[in-house]
Amino acid sequence: LFELQGQLSRPLLPKTIGVVTAESGAARRDLLAGLQRRGWNGTVVWAFAPVQDRHAAPAIAGAIQGLAAQPEVEAIVVTRGGGSLADLWAFCDETLCRTVAMLRVPVISAVGHERDSMLIDDVAAVACSTPTHAAEAVVPLDLRAARGDLERCAGSLWRAAAGAVAARTPHLVSLARGPARALRRERLAL
């Protein structure tokens, strides 16, 4: 069970991400802020579920299965902020962990804070310490940096092309006069 999710390939730039979290809370805001900082502008499909109490684990498992059933969802993030072990206990549920392990969609777990470790972390494709770290894991490509690099490369390419045209223009002009001179010589000979 601990290896199945790790064998799944994760998209470098997912178009649609499923997120299981509480409807209100800092984890949701932190994840969205992290995705925005990376410059990602895809679609987030929300599956809100309670993230603590005895009813949380079945609700989270159902939400994950519902997201995985949607063909456009390319990765799923399960996130919740920190708390006591009792608050986070739902993420150690065996049925929830088996559900995550058996999915064909990669699951990124971001439950608790840096020091917290839940069983869902062991079966997920990636275990993250915070929702912000989950944003970086689900969208590994920093799009803002990539766009900046692309703009710099495009500018450099444009300058090189303009310089090449300017450097070759005199030679091309002299070659363009060649056929007219040859034609004049042939007319004179005739």
C-alpha positions as CSV (number, residue, x, y, z in Angstrom):
1,L,0.0,0.0,0.0
2,F,2.9,2.4,0.7
3,E,4.3,2.1,-2.9
4,L,1.3,2.2,-5.2
5,Q,0.8,6.0,-5.3
6,G,4.5,6.6,-5.6
7,Q,4.5,4.6,-8.9
8,L,2.0,7.0,-10.5
9,S,3.3,9.7,-12.8
10,R,2.4,13.2,-11.8
11,P,1.7,15.8,-14.4
12,L,4.3,18.6,-14.6
13,L,1.5,21.1,-15.4
14,P,-2.0,19.8,-14.4
15,K,-4.9,21.6,-15.9
16,T,-7.4,20.5,-13.3
17,I,-6.6,19.8,-9.6
18,G,-9.0,18.3,-7.1
19,V,-8.8,19.5,-3.5
20,V,-10.3,17.9,-0.4
21,T,-10.4,20.2,2.6
22,A,-12.8,22.1,4.9
23,E,-14.8,24.7,3.3
24,S,-13.5,27.4,5.6
25,G,-10.0,27.5,6.9
26,A,-6.4,28.6,6.5
27,A,-5.4,25.5,4.5
28,R,-7.7,26.4,1.7
29,R,-6.4,30.0,1.5
30,D,-2.7,28.9,1.8
31,L,-3.1,26.4,-1.0
32,L,-4.7,29.0,-3.3
33,A,-2.1,31.6,-2.4
34,G,0.7,29.0,-3.2
35,L,-0.9,28.2,-6.6
36,Q,-1.2,31.9,-7.4
37,R,2.4,32.5,-6.5
38,R,3.4,29.8,-9.0
39,G,1.5,31.5,-11.7
40,W,-0.9,28.6,-12.2
41,N,-4.3,29.4,-13.7
42,G,-5.9,26.1,-14.2
43,T,-9.1,24.8,-12.6
44,V,-9.6,23.7,-9.0
45,V,-12.4,21.3,-8.3
46,W,-13.4,21.5,-4.6
47,A,-14.7,18.6,-2.5
48,F,-15.4,20.0,0.9
49,A,-15.5,17.5,3.8
50,P,-15.2,17.7,7.5
51,V,-11.6,17.3,8.5
52,Q,-11.9,16.4,12.1
53,D,-14.3,14.2,14.2
54,R,-15.4,10.6,13.9
55,H,-17.4,11.2,10.7
56,A,-14.4,12.9,8.9
57,A,-12.6,9.8,7.5
58,P,-15.5,8.4,5.6
59,A,-16.4,11.8,4.3
60,I,-12.8,12.5,3.1
61,A,-12.6,9.0,1.5
62,G,-15.9,9.7,-0.4
63,A,-14.7,13.1,-1.5
64,I,-11.5,11.7,-2.8
65,Q,-13.3,8.9,-4.7
66,G,-15.7,11.5,-6.2
67,L,-12.8,13.6,-7.4
68,A,-11.0,10.6,-8.8
69,A,-14.1,9.6,-10.8
70,Q,-14.0,12.9,-12.7
71,P,-11.7,12.3,-15.8
72,E,-10.5,15.9,-16.0
73,V,-9.0,15.8,-12.4
74,E,-5.2,15.1,-12.9
75,A,-4.1,15.3,-9.2
76,I,-5.8,15.5,-5.8
77,V,-4.6,17.4,-2.8
78,V,-5.9,16.5,0.6
79,T,-5.1,19.3,3.0
80,R,-5.8,20.5,6.5
81,G,-4.0,22.7,9.0
82,G,-2.4,21.6,12.2
83,G,-4.0,20.5,15.4
84,S,-3.7,18.0,18.1
85,L,-3.3,14.3,17.4
86,A,-7.0,13.8,18.2
87,D,-8.0,16.5,15.7
88,L,-5.8,14.8,13.0
89,W,-6.7,11.2,13.8
90,A,-9.1,10.9,10.8
91,F,-6.1,11.0,8.5
92,C,-4.8,7.7,10.1
93,D,-8.0,5.8,9.2
94,E,-7.3,2.5,7.5
95,T,-10.2,2.7,5.0
96,L,-9.1,6.2,4.0
97,C,-5.5,5.1,3.6
98,R,-6.6,2.1,1.5
99,T,-8.8,4.4,-0.7
100,V,-5.9,6.7,-1.3
101,A,-3.5,3.9,-2.1
102,M,-5.8,2.3,-4.7
103,L,-6.5,5.4,-6.7
104,R,-5.2,5.9,-10.2
105,V,-4.9,9.6,-9.6
106,P,-1.9,10.9,-7.7
107,V,-2.8,12.2,-4.2
108,I,-0.7,14.9,-2.5
109,S,-1.2,14.9,1.3
110,A,-0.7,18.2,3.2
111,V,-2.1,17.5,6.7
112,G,-0.9,19.3,9.8
113,H,2.4,21.1,10.2
114,E,6.0,20.2,9.7
115,R,6.2,18.0,12.8
116,D,2.9,16.1,12.2
117,S,3.0,12.7,10.4
118,M,-0.2,10.9,9.5
119,L,-0.7,7.5,7.9
120,I,-2.2,9.2,4.8
121,D,1.3,10.7,4.3
122,D,2.7,7.2,4.0
123,V,0.3,6.1,1.2
124,A,0.1,9.3,-0.8
125,A,2.2,10.0,-3.9
126,V,3.7,12.9,-2.1
127,A,3.6,14.0,1.6
128,C,3.9,17.7,2.1
129,S,4.5,19.6,5.4
130,T,2.1,22.5,4.6
131,P,-0.6,23.5,2.1
132,T,1.9,25.9,0.5
133,H,4.3,23.1,0.0
134,A,1.4,21.1,-1.5
135,A,0.9,23.8,-4.1
136,E,4.6,23.5,-5.1
137,A,4.3,19.7,-5.3
138,V,1.1,19.6,-7.3
139,V,2.4,22.2,-9.8
140,P,6.1,21.4,-9.9
141,L,6.8,24.0,-12.7
142,D,7.1,27.6,-11.4
143,L,5.2,29.2,-14.2
144,R,6.1,32.8,-13.3
145,A,9.8,31.9,-13.5
146,A,9.3,29.9,-16.7
147,R,7.4,32.8,-18.4
148,G,10.2,35.2,-17.4
149,D,12.8,32.8,-18.9
150,L,10.8,32.4,-22.0
151,E,10.5,36.2,-22.4
152,R,14.3,36.6,-21.9
153,C,15.0,33.9,-24.5
154,A,12.5,35.4,-27.0
155,G,14.2,38.8,-26.6
156,S,17.6,37.3,-27.1
157,L,16.5,35.4,-30.1
158,W,14.9,38.5,-31.6
159,R,18.0,40.5,-31.1
160,A,20.2,37.7,-32.6
161,A,17.9,37.5,-35.6
162,A,17.9,41.3,-36.2
163,G,21.7,41.3,-35.9
164,A,22.0,38.4,-38.3
165,V,19.8,40.2,-40.9
166,A,21.7,43.4,-40.5
167,A,25.1,41.7,-40.8
168,R,24.1,39.7,-44.0
169,T,22.2,42.5,-45.8
170,P,25.3,44.1,-47.6
171,H,26.4,40.7,-48.9
172,L,22.9,39.8,-50.0
173,V,22.6,43.2,-51.8
174,S,25.8,42.6,-53.7
175,L,24.6,39.1,-54.7
176,A,21.3,40.6,-55.9
177,R,23.2,42.9,-58.3
178,G,25.1,39.9,-59.8
179,P,22.3,38.7,-62.2
180,A,21.7,42.2,-63.5
181,R,25.5,42.6,-64.3
182,A,25.6,39.2,-66.0
183,L,22.6,40.1,-68.1
184,R,24.2,43.4,-69.2
185,R,27.4,41.6,-70.2
186,E,25.4,39.1,-72.2
187,R,23.4,41.9,-73.9
188,L,26.6,43.7,-74.8
189,A,28.1,40.5,-76.2
190,L,25.0,40.0,-78.3
